[in-house]
Amino acid sequence: MEALISTFHIDWHLIIAQAVNFVVVIVVLWYFALRPIGKLME
C-alpha cells in the first residue's frame, strides 16, 4: 500500500480537504439554486 501511495503521490490531507469542499459546494448549490428552482417549477 505504501508503494502505491508513493507511486501516485497521494496526499490524504488534500483528498479530505477536497471532499469537504465538494460537500460545501453541493450544500450551497442545493440551498441557493435547486430549492428555489424546484419551488418555482411547482
mmCIF file as Biopython writes it, N, C-alpha, C and O atoms, coordinates in Angstrom:
data_model
#
loop_
_atom_site.group_PDB
_atom_site.id
_atom_site.type_symbol
_atom_site.label_atom_id
_atom_site.label_alt_id
_atom_site.label_comp_id
_atom_site.label_asym_id
_atom_site.label_entity_id
_atom_site.label_seq_id
_atom_site.pdbx_PDB_ins_code
_atom_site.Cartn_x
_atom_site.Cartn_y
_atom_site.Cartn_z
_atom_site.occupancy
_atom_site.B_iso_or_equiv
_atom_site.auth_seq_id
_atom_site.auth_asym_id
_atom_site.pdbx_PDB_model_num
ATOM 1   N N  . MET A ? 1  ? 0.831   -1.202 0.000   1.0 0.0 1  A 1 
ATOM 2   C CA . MET A ? 1  ? 0.000   0.000  0.000   1.0 0.0 1  A 1 
ATOM 3   C C  . MET A ? 1  ? 0.868   1.255  0.000   1.0 0.0 1  A 1 
ATOM 4   O O  . MET A ? 1  ? 0.558   2.234  -0.680  1.0 0.0 1  A 1 
ATOM 5   N N  . GLU A ? 2  ? 1.940   1.219  0.756   1.0 0.0 2  A 1 
ATOM 6   C CA . GLU A ? 2  ? 2.835   2.383  0.818   1.0 0.0 2  A 1 
ATOM 7   C C  . GLU A ? 2  ? 3.462   2.662  -0.547  1.0 0.0 2  A 1 
ATOM 8   O O  . GLU A ? 2  ? 3.664   3.819  -0.915  1.0 0.0 2  A 1 
ATOM 9   N N  . ALA A ? 3  ? 3.770   1.599  -1.298  1.0 0.0 3  A 1 
ATOM 10  C CA . ALA A ? 3  ? 4.335   1.780  -2.635  1.0 0.0 3  A 1 
ATOM 11  C C  . ALA A ? 3  ? 3.315   2.442  -3.566  1.0 0.0 3  A 1 
ATOM 12  O O  . ALA A ? 3  ? 3.674   3.283  -4.391  1.0 0.0 3  A 1 
ATOM 13  N N  . LEU A ? 4  ? 2.062   2.063  -3.428  1.0 0.0 4  A 1 
ATOM 14  C CA . LEU A ? 4  ? 1.007   2.660  -4.247  1.0 0.0 4  A 1 
ATOM 15  C C  . LEU A ? 4  ? 0.847   4.142  -3.933  1.0 0.0 4  A 1 
ATOM 16  O O  . LEU A ? 4  ? 0.701   4.963  -4.838  1.0 0.0 4  A 1 
ATOM 17  N N  . ILE A ? 5  ? 0.877   4.477  -2.650  1.0 0.0 5  A 1 
ATOM 18  C CA . ILE A ? 5  ? 0.747   5.877  -2.240  1.0 0.0 5  A 1 
ATOM 19  C C  . ILE A ? 5  ? 1.925   6.698  -2.743  1.0 0.0 5  A 1 
ATOM 20  O O  . ILE A ? 5  ? 1.738   7.812  -3.232  1.0 0.0 5  A 1 
ATOM 21  N N  . SER A ? 6  ? 3.123   6.167  -2.630  1.0 0.0 6  A 1 
ATOM 22  C CA . SER A ? 6  ? 4.295   6.918  -3.088  1.0 0.0 6  A 1 
ATOM 23  C C  . SER A ? 6  ? 4.361   6.980  -4.612  1.0 0.0 6  A 1 
ATOM 24  O O  . SER A ? 6  ? 4.870   7.956  -5.164  1.0 0.0 6  A 1 
ATOM 25  N N  . THR A ? 7  ? 3.861   5.968  -5.294  1.0 0.0 7  A 1 
ATOM 26  C CA . THR A ? 7  ? 3.875   5.978  -6.759  1.0 0.0 7  A 1 
ATOM 27  C C  . THR A ? 7  ? 2.959   7.056  -7.310  1.0 0.0 7  A 1 
ATOM 28  O O  . THR A ? 7  ? 3.340   7.789  -8.223  1.0 0.0 7  A 1 
ATOM 29  N N  . PHE A ? 8  ? 1.766   7.157  -6.770  1.0 0.0 8  A 1 
ATOM 30  C CA . PHE A ? 8  ? 0.786   8.115  -7.284  1.0 0.0 8  A 1 
ATOM 31  C C  . PHE A ? 8  ? 0.773   9.421  -6.506  1.0 0.0 8  A 1 
ATOM 32  O O  . PHE A ? 8  ? -0.063  10.284 -6.777  1.0 0.0 8  A 1 
ATOM 33  N N  . HIS A ? 9  ? 1.671   9.588  -5.550  1.0 0.0 9  A 1 
ATOM 34  C CA . HIS A ? 9  ? 1.805   10.818 -4.760  1.0 0.0 9  A 1 
ATOM 35  C C  . HIS A ? 9  ? 0.474   11.218 -4.128  1.0 0.0 9  A 1 
ATOM 36  O O  . HIS A ? 9  ? 0.037   12.361 -4.259  1.0 0.0 9  A 1 
ATOM 37  N N  . ILE A ? 10 ? -0.161  10.281 -3.449  1.0 0.0 10 A 1 
ATOM 38  C CA . ILE A ? 10 ? -1.457  10.516 -2.818  1.0 0.0 10 A 1 
ATOM 39  C C  . ILE A ? 10 ? -1.232  11.235 -1.485  1.0 0.0 10 A 1 
ATOM 40  O O  . ILE A ? 10 ? -0.481  10.764 -0.631  1.0 0.0 10 A 1 
ATOM 41  N N  . ASP A ? 11 ? -1.890  12.373 -1.325  1.0 0.0 11 A 1 
ATOM 42  C CA . ASP A ? 11 ? -1.823  13.124 -0.081  1.0 0.0 11 A 1 
ATOM 43  C C  . ASP A ? 11 ? -3.205  13.091 0.565   1.0 0.0 11 A 1 
ATOM 44  O O  . ASP A ? 11 ? -4.147  13.713 0.071   1.0 0.0 11 A 1 
ATOM 45  N N  . TRP A ? 12 ? -3.317  12.360 1.673   1.0 0.0 12 A 1 
ATOM 46  C CA . TRP A ? 12 ? -4.622  12.160 2.299   1.0 0.0 12 A 1 
ATOM 47  C C  . TRP A ? 12 ? -5.223  13.451 2.823   1.0 0.0 12 A 1 
ATOM 48  O O  . TRP A ? 12 ? -6.443  13.615 2.814   1.0 0.0 12 A 1 
ATOM 49  N N  . HIS A ? 13 ? -4.381  14.370 3.279   1.0 0.0 13 A 1 
ATOM 50  C CA . HIS A ? 13 ? -4.904  15.655 3.763   1.0 0.0 13 A 1 
ATOM 51  C C  . HIS A ? 13 ? -5.578  16.414 2.622   1.0 0.0 13 A 1 
ATOM 52  O O  . HIS A ? 13 ? -6.633  17.019 2.812   1.0 0.0 13 A 1 
ATOM 53  N N  . LEU A ? 14 ? -4.979  16.381 1.458   1.0 0.0 14 A 1 
ATOM 54  C CA . LEU A ? 14 ? -5.557  17.067 0.309   1.0 0.0 14 A 1 
ATOM 55  C C  . LEU A ? 14 ? -6.859  16.402 -0.135  1.0 0.0 14 A 1 
ATOM 56  O O  . LEU A ? 14 ? -7.809  17.097 -0.495  1.0 0.0 14 A 1 
ATOM 57  N N  . ILE A ? 15 ? -6.918  15.092 -0.116  1.0 0.0 15 A 1 
ATOM 58  C CA . ILE A ? 15 ? -8.143  14.384 -0.508  1.0 0.0 15 A 1 
ATOM 59  C C  . ILE A ? 15 ? -9.283  14.700 0.456   1.0 0.0 15 A 1 
ATOM 60  O O  . ILE A ? 15 ? -10.418 14.904 0.025   1.0 0.0 15 A 1 
ATOM 61  N N  . ILE A ? 16 ? -8.995  14.742 1.738   1.0 0.0 16 A 1 
ATOM 62  C CA . ILE A ? 16 ? -10.028 15.066 2.733   1.0 0.0 16 A 1 
ATOM 63  C C  . ILE A ? 16 ? -10.497 16.503 2.566   1.0 0.0 16 A 1 
ATOM 64  O O  . ILE A ? 16 ? -11.696 16.773 2.637   1.0 0.0 16 A 1 
ATOM 65  N N  . ALA A ? 17 ? -9.567  17.429 2.344   1.0 0.0 17 A 1 
ATOM 66  C CA . ALA A ? 17 ? -9.939  18.834 2.150   1.0 0.0 17 A 1 
ATOM 67  C C  . ALA A ? 17 ? -10.798 19.001 0.906   1.0 0.0 17 A 1 
ATOM 68  O O  . ALA A ? 17 ? -11.764 19.765 0.923   1.0 0.0 17 A 1 
ATOM 69  N N  . GLN A ? 18 ? -10.466 18.303 -0.169  1.0 0.0 18 A 1 
ATOM 70  C CA . GLN A ? 18 ? -11.268 18.398 -1.389  1.0 0.0 18 A 1 
ATOM 71  C C  . GLN A ? 18 ? -12.652 17.790 -1.198  1.0 0.0 18 A 1 
ATOM 72  O O  . GLN A ? 18 ? -13.627 18.292 -1.757  1.0 0.0 18 A 1 
ATOM 73  N N  . ALA A ? 19 ? -12.751 16.726 -0.424  1.0 0.0 19 A 1 
ATOM 74  C CA . ALA A ? 19 ? -14.053 16.124 -0.155  1.0 0.0 19 A 1 
ATOM 75  C C  . ALA A ? 19 ? -14.933 17.076 0.657   1.0 0.0 19 A 1 
ATOM 76  O O  . ALA A ? 19 ? -16.125 17.211 0.384   1.0 0.0 19 A 1 
ATOM 77  N N  . VAL A ? 20 ? -14.345 17.730 1.649   1.0 0.0 20 A 1 
ATOM 78  C CA . VAL A ? 20 ? -15.096 18.708 2.450   1.0 0.0 20 A 1 
ATOM 79  C C  . VAL A ? 20 ? -15.545 19.868 1.575   1.0 0.0 20 A 1 
ATOM 80  O O  . VAL A ? 20 ? -16.689 20.312 1.681   1.0 0.0 20 A 1 
ATOM 81  N N  . ASN A ? 21 ? -14.667 20.365 0.714   1.0 0.0 21 A 1 
ATOM 82  C CA . ASN A ? 21 ? -15.040 21.457 -0.185  1.0 0.0 21 A 1 
ATOM 83  C C  . ASN A ? 21 ? -16.157 21.043 -1.132  1.0 0.0 21 A 1 
ATOM 84  O O  . ASN A ? 21 ? -17.054 21.837 -1.416  1.0 0.0 21 A 1 
ATOM 85  N N  . PHE A ? 22 ? -16.113 19.819 -1.618  1.0 0.0 22 A 1 
ATOM 86  C CA . PHE A ? 22 ? -17.149 19.322 -2.514  1.0 0.0 22 A 1 
ATOM 87  C C  . PHE A ? 22 ? -18.495 19.293 -1.807  1.0 0.0 22 A 1 
ATOM 88  O O  . PHE A ? 22 ? -19.505 19.699 -2.382  1.0 0.0 22 A 1 
ATOM 89  N N  . VAL A ? 23 ? -18.521 18.821 -0.580  1.0 0.0 23 A 1 
ATOM 90  C CA . VAL A ? 23 ? -19.769 18.765 0.187   1.0 0.0 23 A 1 
ATOM 91  C C  . VAL A ? 23 ? -20.310 20.168 0.426   1.0 0.0 23 A 1 
ATOM 92  O O  . VAL A ? 23 ? -21.517 20.388 0.332   1.0 0.0 23 A 1 
ATOM 93  N N  . VAL A ? 24 ? -19.437 21.116 0.733   1.0 0.0 24 A 1 
ATOM 94  C CA . VAL A ? 24 ? -19.872 22.501 0.955   1.0 0.0 24 A 1 
ATOM 95  C C  . VAL A ? 24 ? -20.485 23.081 -0.315  1.0 0.0 24 A 1 
ATOM 96  O O  . VAL A ? 24 ? -21.520 23.745 -0.252  1.0 0.0 24 A 1 
ATOM 97  N N  . VAL A ? 25 ? -19.871 22.843 -1.449  1.0 0.0 25 A 1 
ATOM 98  C CA . VAL A ? 25 ? -20.406 23.362 -2.720  1.0 0.0 25 A 1 
ATOM 99  C C  . VAL A ? 25 ? -21.762 22.733 -3.028  1.0 0.0 25 A 1 
ATOM 100 O O  . VAL A ? 25 ? -22.673 23.428 -3.478  1.0 0.0 25 A 1 
ATOM 101 N N  . ILE A ? 26 ? -21.908 21.439 -2.796  1.0 0.0 26 A 1 
ATOM 102 C CA . ILE A ? 26 ? -23.190 20.778 -3.051  1.0 0.0 26 A 1 
ATOM 103 C C  . ILE A ? 26 ? -24.285 21.349 -2.157  1.0 0.0 26 A 1 
ATOM 104 O O  . ILE A ? 26 ? -25.400 21.588 -2.620  1.0 0.0 26 A 1 
ATOM 105 N N  . VAL A ? 27 ? -23.974 21.571 -0.879  1.0 0.0 27 A 1 
ATOM 106 C CA . VAL A ? 27 ? -24.967 22.123 0.052   1.0 0.0 27 A 1 
ATOM 107 C C  . VAL A ? 27 ? -25.355 23.539 -0.366  1.0 0.0 27 A 1 
ATOM 108 O O  . VAL A ? 27 ? -26.537 23.882 -0.342  1.0 0.0 27 A 1 
ATOM 109 N N  . VAL A ? 28 ? -24.398 24.352 -0.741  1.0 0.0 28 A 1 
ATOM 110 C CA . VAL A ? 28 ? -24.698 25.732 -1.160  1.0 0.0 28 A 1 
ATOM 111 C C  . VAL A ? 28 ? -25.538 25.732 -2.428  1.0 0.0 28 A 1 
ATOM 112 O O  . VAL A ? 28 ? -26.501 26.492 -2.535  1.0 0.0 28 A 1 
ATOM 113 N N  . LEU A ? 29 ? -25.185 24.889 -3.384  1.0 0.0 29 A 1 
ATOM 114 C CA . LEU A ? 29 ? -25.988 24.822 -4.612  1.0 0.0 29 A 1 
ATOM 115 C C  . LEU A ? 29 ? -27.397 24.343 -4.325  1.0 0.0 29 A 1 
ATOM 116 O O  . LEU A ? 29 ? -28.352 24.869 -4.897  1.0 0.0 29 A 1 
ATOM 117 N N  . TRP A ? 30 ? -27.547 23.364 -3.458  1.0 0.0 30 A 1 
ATOM 118 C CA . TRP A ? 30 ? -28.872 22.870 -3.120  1.0 0.0 30 A 1 
ATOM 119 C C  . TRP A ? 30 ? -29.711 23.964 -2.467  1.0 0.0 30 A 1 
ATOM 120 O O  . TRP A ? 30 ? -30.883 24.144 -2.798  1.0 0.0 30 A 1 
ATOM 121 N N  . TYR A ? 31 ? -29.096 24.694 -1.536  1.0 0.0 31 A 1 
ATOM 122 C CA . TYR A ? 31 ? -29.842 25.686 -0.767  1.0 0.0 31 A 1 
ATOM 123 C C  . TYR A ? 31 ? -30.204 26.904 -1.615  1.0 0.0 31 A 1 
ATOM 124 O O  . TYR A ? 31 ? -31.333 27.389 -1.543  1.0 0.0 31 A 1 
ATOM 125 N N  . PHE A ? 32 ? -29.262 27.406 -2.416  1.0 0.0 32 A 1 
ATOM 126 C CA . PHE A ? 32 ? -29.483 28.650 -3.139  1.0 0.0 32 A 1 
ATOM 127 C C  . PHE A ? 32 ? -29.940 28.474 -4.578  1.0 0.0 32 A 1 
ATOM 128 O O  . PHE A ? 32 ? -30.439 29.433 -5.167  1.0 0.0 32 A 1 
ATOM 129 N N  . ALA A ? 33 ? -29.795 27.303 -5.167  1.0 0.0 33 A 1 
ATOM 130 C CA . ALA A ? 33 ? -30.159 27.144 -6.571  1.0 0.0 33 A 1 
ATOM 131 C C  . ALA A ? 33 ? -31.267 26.123 -6.774  1.0 0.0 33 A 1 
ATOM 132 O O  . ALA A ? 33 ? -32.299 26.442 -7.366  1.0 0.0 33 A 1 
ATOM 133 N N  . LEU A ? 34 ? -31.074 24.918 -6.299  1.0 0.0 34 A 1 
ATOM 134 C CA . LEU A ? 34 ? -32.027 23.859 -6.640  1.0 0.0 34 A 1 
ATOM 135 C C  . LEU A ? 34 ? -33.348 23.976 -5.904  1.0 0.0 34 A 1 
ATOM 136 O O  . LEU A ? 34 ? -34.401 23.697 -6.478  1.0 0.0 34 A 1 
ATOM 137 N N  . ARG A ? 35 ? -33.311 24.382 -4.649  1.0 0.0 35 A 1 
ATOM 138 C CA . ARG A ? 35 ? -34.557 24.517 -3.898  1.0 0.0 35 A 1 
ATOM 139 C C  . ARG A ? 35 ? -35.438 25.638 -4.458  1.0 0.0 35 A 1 
ATOM 140 O O  . ARG A ? 35 ? -36.633 25.410 -4.649  1.0 0.0 35 A 1 
ATOM 141 N N  . PRO A ? 36 ? -34.912 26.831 -4.729  1.0 0.0 36 A 1 
ATOM 142 C CA . PRO A ? 36 ? -35.769 27.876 -5.317  1.0 0.0 36 A 1 
ATOM 143 C C  . PRO A ? 36 ? -36.282 27.507 -6.713  1.0 0.0 36 A 1 
ATOM 144 O O  . PRO A ? 36 ? -37.413 27.840 -7.066  1.0 0.0 36 A 1 
ATOM 145 N N  . ILE A ? 37 ? -35.460 26.826 -7.497  1.0 0.0 37 A 1 
ATOM 146 C CA . ILE A ? 37 ? -35.931 26.415 -8.824  1.0 0.0 37 A 1 
ATOM 147 C C  . ILE A ? 37 ? -37.029 25.383 -8.692  1.0 0.0 37 A 1 
ATOM 148 O O  . ILE A ? 37 ? -37.984 25.406 -9.468  1.0 0.0 37 A 1 
ATOM 149 N N  . GLY A ? 38 ? -36.926 24.484 -7.739  1.0 0.0 38 A 1 
ATOM 150 C CA . GLY A ? 38 ? -37.995 23.499 -7.509  1.0 0.0 38 A 1 
ATOM 151 C C  . GLY A ? 38 ? -39.299 24.152 -7.093  1.0 0.0 38 A 1 
ATOM 152 O O  . GLY A ? 38 ? -40.373 23.767 -7.554  1.0 0.0 38 A 1 
ATOM 153 N N  . LYS A ? 39 ? -39.198 25.150 -6.212  1.0 0.0 39 A 1 
ATOM 154 C CA . LYS A ? 39 ? -40.407 25.874 -5.808  1.0 0.0 39 A 1 
ATOM 155 C C  . LYS A ? 39 ? -41.021 26.641 -6.968  1.0 0.0 39 A 1 
ATOM 156 O O  . LYS A ? 39 ? -42.243 26.709 -7.097  1.0 0.0 39 A 1 
ATOM 157 N N  . LEU A ? 40 ? -40.166 27.221 -7.817  1.0 0.0 40 A 1 
ATOM 158 C CA . LEU A ? 40 ? -40.659 27.967 -8.966  1.0 0.0 40 A 1 
ATOM 159 C C  . LEU A ? 40 ? -41.347 27.041 -9.954  1.0 0.0 40 A 1 
ATOM 160 O O  . LEU A ? 40 ? -42.334 27.434 -10.576 1.0 0.0 40 A 1 
ATOM 161 N N  . MET A ? 41 ? -40.860 25.841 -10.111 1.0 0.0 41 A 1 
ATOM 162 C CA . MET A ? 41 ? -41.462 24.895 -11.059 1.0 0.0 41 A 1 
ATOM 163 C C  . MET A ? 41 ? -42.805 24.367 -10.568 1.0 0.0 41 A 1 
ATOM 164 O O  . MET A ? 41 ? -43.646 23.975 -11.377 1.0 0.0 41 A 1 
ATOM 165 N N  . GLU A ? 42 ? -43.018 24.352 -9.250  1.0 0.0 42 A 1 
ATOM 166 C CA . GLU A ? 42 ? -44.307 23.888 -8.729  1.0 0.0 42 A 1 
ATOM 167 C C  . GLU A ? 42 ? -45.376 24.886 -9.104  1.0 0.0 42 A 1 
ATOM 168 O O  . GLU A ? 42 ? -46.544 24.697 -8.767  1.0 0.0 42 A 1 
#
